[in-house]
């Protein structure tokens, strides 16, 4: 058989690329404006809020400080989540500081052979939620003019992730450690340099996804030109910030429900970023998507309760 035989598995990807090409061509003005908005959002909000914490988390991993933080969690917590103290510390770092802090921490620990690949697999879906600043300041105050709703959303997403962690902690799978040699005896200057460089690469990769998926979601919303609920649902499925902005334009309870789902689900853009960061470390993402879908439903229900009880 010829080596140039076409791989049929590429047909869905090629089809999607062709459809996106026509979508961008038919909505060229919207595409350009949405890219400008996405770049501005990254420069004014995303990078300032994430980059310092990404550098610090990378440095903590380089100098093995996560093992100290992990000791704060007793064995009961470790048994509850079914992971080691280092993996649990990385998960809570992600929950406190937002995506992609926890994801990067888990991957670095896995590369250093300090957690198993199975721990990485079971922790990826619970280690990242939208940051407190985004949920409270952007969603609560700026979009819904309700700080209490932003705070409620943040703690709802935190609780939803913890619930998913407890449920998946009961899953028993064979685990093994991947064969990537950890670095040893690094100097302080080298650790700081590595932390800054790796964080810079990660944050600009994150920005690229945000800009692209903002463009896709805005063009799709323009093309559909339907009810605000449909536009908000499209934005929520595809990209976090676009979903939050679109949900705020929906009146009544559905605006709150869709926004809650957006915060819990976090958008396809974040999920593809996670898959990119994982690279060849694991090809199993079914549990990850189940965890994020469950978080989306739990947060949507929590937002519904907030609306009817306020």
N, C-alpha and C positions, 0 to 999 in steps of 0.2 A: 504493500500500500504506500502511496506517495506520502512523503512527510508534509506536503503542503495541503493535505486534506482539510477542508474547512471544519472547524469544531462547532457543532450545532448548539453547544452550550452558550455561545456568544450571541445567538440570535436575539434573546430578550434585551441584552445590553445594547446591541447595535440598533435595534428598533427604538429603544428609549432615546438613544443619541440622535436618531433621525427626527423623532417627534419633538425633542427639545430644540433642535436646530430650527424647525419650522415655527415653533412657539416663540423663540427669540426673534426670528425674522419678522413675524407678524406683529410683534409687540416691542419693536426696537427702542422706542422712546421710553417705555416703561422699564425695559431691561437696563438701559443706561442710568435712569434715575434711581432704580433700586440698587444698582451696584454702588453708586455714589453714596446713597443712604447707608448701605451696609458697611462701606469703608469708614464713613464718618462715625457710625456706631461702634466700630471696632477701635478706632483711634481715641474716641472720647469716653467710652465706657468700658469696653471689654478688656483692652490691654491695661489701662490703669488699675482696674479692679482685680485682675487675675495675675499679672506678671510677677509682682513682688511675692505673692504667696507661692507661686510655682517655683521661684528660685529658692525660697526658704524650705519648701517641702523637699526639693531635690537635694539641698544641702543636708537636711536631716537624714535622708537616706544614705548619702555618701558617707556621713560620719557615724552611721548606725544609731542615730538618736531615737528612731522609731521603736527600738527594743526597749528603751526606757519608758516611752509613752505607753507601750503595750503592757507594761507591768501595772499600769493604773487599772486595767481591766482584769478583774478576777477570773478564775477558771470557770466560774458559772457563766459569765458572758461568752467566753470562748466556746464552751460546750453548747450554749444556746445558739450561737451562730455557726458552729461547726468548723471554725478556723482557728489558726494560731493567734497569739497575742500581737505579732507584727502585722499580720493581715488585718486584724481587727482595728489596730491603730491607724492603718492606712485608710480603711473604710470610714472611720469616724473623722479623719482629716478631710476626706472628700465631702462628707455630710456637712461639716462645719464651714468649709471654704468654697464648696461648689465644684462643678466639673471644670477642668479635667484633673484636679489635684489628686483625688483618690485613685483615679485610673492610672496616672503616671506613677504614683507611689507603688501600686500593686505590681505594675509591669517591671519597675526597677527592682523590686524585691524578688520577683520571679527570676529575673535575669541573673541576680546574685545568688540564686539557689537558696534563698532564705524562706521562701514559701513554695508550696507545691503548685503544679499547674492546675490541679483540681481546685485548690483554694482560689486561684486566679479566676477560674471558670465560674465558681459559685459566688464570687464577690463582685464581679464586674457590674452587675445590674443594680447593686445597692450602694455603690461607693460614690455616686455622683448625683447631686440634685442641684437645681438652680441656686445660686448664692443668695445669702441673706440680703445683700445690697440690691441685687436685681429684683428679688421677689417683693421686698418691702418698698424700696424707693421707686423703682421703675413701674412695677405692676400695681402695688397698693396705692402709693401716693400720686404718681404721675398719670396713670391710666384710669384708675377707678376712684381716685380722690378719697381713698379710705385706707389709712395706715393700718387700722386693725385688720382689714381683710388681707393685706400683704403679710403681716405677721402670722395670721392664722394659716395662710397658704404655706408659708415656709415651714412651720411646725407640723402641718399636715403632711407635707412631702417628706419631712424627716421621719415622722411616725410611719408613713407608708413604706419607706425604704427599710426601716427596722423590722416591720412586720414581714416583708418579703425575705429579709435576711434570716429571720427565725424559721420561716416555712422552709426555705431552701437549705437551712442548716441541718435538717433531718435527712437530706438526700445523701445516700451512701454510694460513692463511686470509687473505682480504683484510681489512685493518685500516683503520680510520678514526678520527678524533678527533671527539668530540661537541662541539657548539657551546655550551659553557657558559663564560662569560668568567671567568678567574681573578681573584681579588682582588689588588690591588697596593698597595705602600707602606702596609701596615698598621702601626699603632703596637703596641708591646709589650703595653700594657694591653688593646688590642682583641683581639689574638691570644689572650691568656690568657682573656679573657671568652668569646670564641667557643669555645675549647677546652672550657671548663667547661660551657657551655650545651649544646653539641652532644653532649658525653659524657653529660650528665644525661638528655637525651632518648633517647639510644641505650640506656642502661642500664635505664631504666624500660620501654622497649619490650621489651627482652630479658626483663625480669622478668614482664611481662604474658604473653608466650608460655610461659615456664616454668610459671607458675601454671595457665594454661588447659590446657596439655597434660599436666600432672601430674594434673589433674582428669579429663581424658578417659581417660588410661591407667589410673588407679586404678579408675574406674567400669567400664571394659571388663574389667579383670582380675577385679573382683568379679562381673560379669555372667557371664563365662565359667566362673569357679570350677572350672578344670580343673587339670591337672598343673602343678607349679611351672615346668617348662620352657616350657609354653605361655604362662604369665603373664609370664615373663622375656622371651620372644621378643616379645610384644606391647609390653611396656615398652621394650625395646631399639629397636624400630622407631619408636615414637612420641616418646619423650623420654629424653634422656641420663641424668639423675639417677635417674628411675624405673627405667630399664633396668639401671643399675648396682646399685641396691638390690635389685631383683627377682632379678638374676643371682646375687647373694651368697647367696640362699636355696636355690639349686639345688646339690645335693650332687654331688661328683665332677667329672669332666672337663668336663661340659656347663656347669657354672657358670662355669668359666674361659673356655670357648669363647664363651659368650654375652656375657660381660663384655668380652672382646676385641672382639667384633663391635660392641658398644655404643660402645666408645671410638672405634673407627675410623669407624663410620657416623655417630655423633653425634646421631641422632634426627631425625625429621621436623620437630620443633619448631624446631631450628636451621636446617633447610633453608628453612622458610617465613620465618623471620626474615631469612635471606639474601636471599630473593626480595623481601621487603618493603623491605629496604635498597637493593636494586638499582633498584626502581621502574621507570622507563622507560629506564634506561641500557642494558639488554640484555634481550631476551625469550628468549634461547637459554640453556636450563639443562640440556640433555641431557648435555653434557660434565661439568658440575658433578655431576650425580647418578651418572654413571658413575665419576667419580673417588672420590666418597664410598663408593659400593658396593664398589669395589675395595679401598679402605682398610679397610672393614669386614671383608672376607674375609681380607686380609693380616694384620690384627691378631688375628682369630679363630684363624688358623693359628699365629701366634706364641704366643698364649696356650695353645694345645694343646701346642706344643713345650715351653713352660715347665712345664706340668703333668707331662708324661711324663718330663722330664729332672731335675725337682727331687728 
